[in-house]
């Protein structure tokens, strides 16, 4: 069992997964934020490797990636930061990135480096499962979970393919579109989760658009975990004072997910 899979082995526990962009608003902020997120109740942290053309990301994370690139953040630097973090936090770390940086680095070389510094998995939104066989084989060799995404528009054929290939968990995109905090959850989200649940044995985690504890609690009723990124990035814009606001926000998410677990048990 991988360290990511172990997160979901706790009976009744709902996973809280946080995303931050490495190097936004600074590398020092990244190091502080990850430690804070782990202490505040996160189970897994996604470390975003900034990329010039982040197809799946909305304005908030695009801005963070642009700033991080301006700060000189590279895949190599992200690996070094992950190495530091894996020594200071006990929860799994996952790289969220795009295929181009991984391909440019070298598939084997990148996966080997990830394993060496303590990264547990990869999420690559622009890698379709039909084209992932080479990277799947390499990640498995190095003990990394390659996590695939599904959207509400995914066909049964695509769902079955992702169920066959995704390791650790399956990332369910709550909406058709890009990342970004939203006021409400889509009306058909529960039906989407149920459609995937009927075919999958992996845990199902929902991301894109979750921005409040109330939304997290609703998702905790129907899925195994929630993924929050853009709202955390927004709170981190104030580099001097984000620790309190981010800490309180994440603790609120954790409480909401814990309460959702209790409701499910009743």
Buried (B, 14 or more C-beta within 10 A) or exposed (E): EBBBBEBBEEEEBBBBBBBBBBBBBBBEBBBBBBBBBBEBBBBBBBBBBBBEEBEBBBEBBBBBBBBBBEBEBBBEBBBBBBBBBBEEBEBBBBBBBBBEBBBEBEBBEBBBBBBEBBBBBBBBBBBBBEEBEEBBEBBEEBEBBBBBBBBBEBEEEBBBBBBEBBBBBBBBBBBEEBBBBBEEBBEEBBEBBEBBBEEBEBBBBBBBBBBBBBBBBBBBBBBBBBBBBBBBBBBBBEBEEBBEBBBEBBBBBBBBBBBBBEEEEE
